[in-house]
């Protein structure tokens, strides 16, 4: 019973920490905003940016937030109770490419 409990704790911990794996940024300089979105955002927000309403993940494809706020939220968090991971290691240029891609999705 003890080993089952320990295994369950380890599995839960690895799931919680898996979002941290998305904060690796050894990408090519030529990586596109779409590719960055798919690597860092699509697992929660879906590849089309529609989000997952039942899981509390908002759509980000039609957001009314200003570009600098979206970028800052990715890089530094929102300062509120948000389950969105912070991508502290993400270069600002990558965050800007993602925001530009989001704006294209909205069209």
C-alpha positions in Angstrom: 0.0 0.0 0.0 2.9 2.3 0.8 4.5 1.8 -2.5 1.2 2.5 -4.4 0.8 5.8 -2.5 4.4 6.8 -3.2 3.9 5.9 -6.9 0.7 8.0 -7.1 2.5 11.0 -5.5 5.3 10.7 -8.0 3.0 10.5 -11.0 1.0 13.5 -9.8 4.2 15.4 -9.2 5.5 14.6 -12.7 2.3 15.8 -14.2 2.4 19.0 -12.3 6.0 19.7 -13.4 5.5 18.7 -17.0 4.4 22.3 -17.9 7.9 23.4 -16.9 9.4 21.3 -19.7 7.7 23.7 -22.1 10.1 26.5 -20.9 13.0 25.2 -23.0 14.0 27.6 -25.8 16.8 26.2 -27.9 14.9 26.8 -31.1 16.1 27.9 -34.5 16.1 31.6 -35.1 13.8 31.0 -38.0 11.1 29.3 -35.9 7.6 30.7 -36.6 5.0 32.1 -34.3 2.8 29.1 -35.2 5.5 26.6 -34.4 6.2 28.4 -31.0 2.4 28.4 -30.3 2.2 24.7 -31.0 5.2 24.0 -28.7 4.3 26.2 -25.8 0.6 26.9 -25.9 -1.5 24.4 -27.9 -1.4 21.7 -25.3 -3.7 23.9 -23.2 -5.3 26.4 -25.6 -5.7 23.9 -28.5 -3.9 24.3 -31.8 -6.6 26.7 -33.0 -6.5 28.8 -29.9 -10.0 28.1 -28.8 -9.1 26.9 -25.3 -10.7 24.2 -23.2 -13.8 25.7 -21.6 -14.6 22.7 -19.4 -11.0 22.8 -18.0 -11.1 26.5 -17.4 -8.6 27.3 -20.1 -9.8 30.4 -22.0 -9.7 31.0 -25.7 -6.7 33.1 -26.6 -7.3 33.4 -30.3 -9.9 36.2 -29.9 -8.6 37.8 -26.8 -9.2 41.5 -26.3 -6.0 41.9 -24.2 -3.4 44.2 -25.6 -0.3 42.6 -27.1 2.1 43.8 -24.4 -0.1 42.3 -21.6 -0.2 38.9 -23.4 3.6 39.0 -23.8 4.1 40.0 -20.1 1.7 37.3 -19.0 3.7 34.6 -20.8 7.0 35.9 -19.5 6.2 37.1 -16.0 2.7 35.8 -15.1 -0.5 37.7 -14.5 -0.2 38.5 -10.8 -3.5 36.7 -10.2 -4.7 33.2 -9.5 -3.8 31.7 -12.8 -2.8 28.2 -13.6 -1.0 29.3 -16.7 2.7 28.5 -16.5 5.2 31.3 -16.6 7.8 31.0 -19.4 10.6 32.9 -17.6 13.3 31.5 -19.9 11.4 32.5 -23.1 13.2 35.2 -25.1 11.0 38.3 -25.6 11.3 37.8 -29.4 9.6 34.4 -29.1 6.8 35.8 -27.0 6.2 38.5 -29.6 6.1 35.9 -32.4 3.4 34.0 -30.4 1.3 37.2 -29.9 1.6 38.0 -33.6 0.4 34.5 -34.5 -2.5 34.9 -32.1 -3.6 38.0 -33.9 -3.5 36.1 -37.2 -5.7 33.4 -35.8 -8.3 36.0 -34.9 -8.7 37.1 -38.5 
